[in-house]
Amino acid sequence: MSLADGIYRLRQAAKLTQEEFGEKMGVTHQSVQKWESGESIPSLEKVIRLARLFHVSVDRLLFDSNLRVEEELPGNRTLFPSFESLHPWELYSEQLDIEYRQSSEEGLVLSEYADLFRCVGKLRRGPYKTALADVLFDLVRNARTAENYAYREPSDYPSILQERPKQPPVFSKVQKKDFRKKVEGAWYGRICGCLLGKPIEGIKTDEFHSFLKETGNFPLQRYLLSSDLTPERTEKYQYPLANRCYADTVECAPSDDDTNYTVLYQKLIEEYGRNFTSADISKVWLARQPKNAYCTAERVAFCNFVKGYLPPDSAVYQNPYREWIGAQIRADYFGYINPGNPEAAAEMAWRDGCVSHVKNGIYGEMFVAAMLACAPVCPDLPSIIRGGLGQIPARSRLAEGINRILTDFEQGMDSDVCFRKIHFRWDEKNEYDWCHTVSNAEIVTAALLYGGNDFGRSVCLAVQCGFDTDCNGATVGSVLGMKNGIGAIGPEWIGPVNGKLKTSVFGVETVGIEDLVARTLEHTVFPD
């Protein structure tokens, strides 16, 4: 039975004239006539409306499928997963709006399918939406890049090397006698920066800044505390301030993905050495943490590992988050163990990044790893940032964003103006903007530059800007800690963590920070 026959039979069964049918569908009776004759076909949006109005399945209309009948027959039931029990991160069909924007920003030519992405995205969860999403994924994989696309953004390492700046900076030698203090500073910096941003991850700055002003903490200058809360404040704000992880309620640093990965990669080096492969990383992910420890692109990659997709395919297969911030927060350990050698740090970061990300998602991890390798040997923060830029493609969106922040800073732009411009370019209320690599890397860069080489001021600037607060606070704290050492982080920041860190890493659980520092030094290789 054709679609034309199906529409005709539905109309006849409902005892409607073509004009009455057209009124229900929001079209003229001439359109209905053309549908029934096969002269034209309704848009997918109209097919969906038709299915809802007459209580039939889209697949029955489009494919003449009798699966709904078969499902009801004993012993002949088609099996499907419980789609409602799956997190949206695990359902490509639930993220088609993100896929369309992601693909467009990569320069893929998909505009003719925009309505199709939108209509399929509106369908209810289920096997037919999944099947249609599979078709859209094939369209993405086979889409061409626009001829006038302005960026050069490869994902393979040899091509990345070719696209780096032609004259990377030269570095002085690491002072080995001071390096333990710098590693200790990096670990504590990451942990404390993460704790600062953790209680308000996901808050929007209109509420956040209002709350800070009410509590006498604007501009942000200290940890948020449970004592800042009152019943009135808890009810006043839409963001759920109650029952969060505050610095005056923790017995040590809480578990968080921004610190779990740093611990996890220490285990990676212990198990596989410095020559680990991307496949080794997939094994460590599966063996060392539960599925729920992974978010967005990492959750997709984890599920892809289980299905048998190995890196780099694990980063590509139905992964709409492939340029989000996840890889950028996994970079630190590769920078810690390669002081003064940003190329080695960035190459390790590439091996990791490509398991879950492409293009700027990978570059974000390489940029942070390289900055951390530069931090103990560079004289100032602009040099550290340029050292990070030296390891990523010069004509990438990430390099463009970071260079914009650097230029504005060096031309004397006020910090408030800089952060307002970031908010103008990126909408914190849009999930894609909030969690993208580039938006958050711009915040990290601005906080490092405008923080005046002061740990507290820098991490507070990173968190006060909003977006991914714990990620950005952790990265800024890590870089400042590696640059200036543990002595530059005050007791007001270090005190609440009590020298210990909780993790979700199997076999680690809670670990002493000094133990993490000691093992890091064992893995460190100094350049000749």
RATAJO-V597688 format. One line per field, one symbol per residue. burial: 1 if it has 16 or more other C-alpha atoms within 10 Angstrom, else 0. A space follows every 50 residues. Layout:
BEGIN
burial->???
END
This chain:
BEGIN
burial->00110111011000000111110010001011101100001101001111 00000011111000000000000000000000000000111111111111 11110111110000011011101010111101100110010000000000 00111000011011000000100100001111111111111111111111 11111001101100001101111111010000000000001000111000 01111111111111111110000001111111011001100011111111 11111000111111111111111111111111111111111111111111 11111111111111111111111111110011111111111111011111 11101100100000100110011001010001111111111111111111 10111111111111111111111111111111111101100011011011 1111100001101001100100110000
END
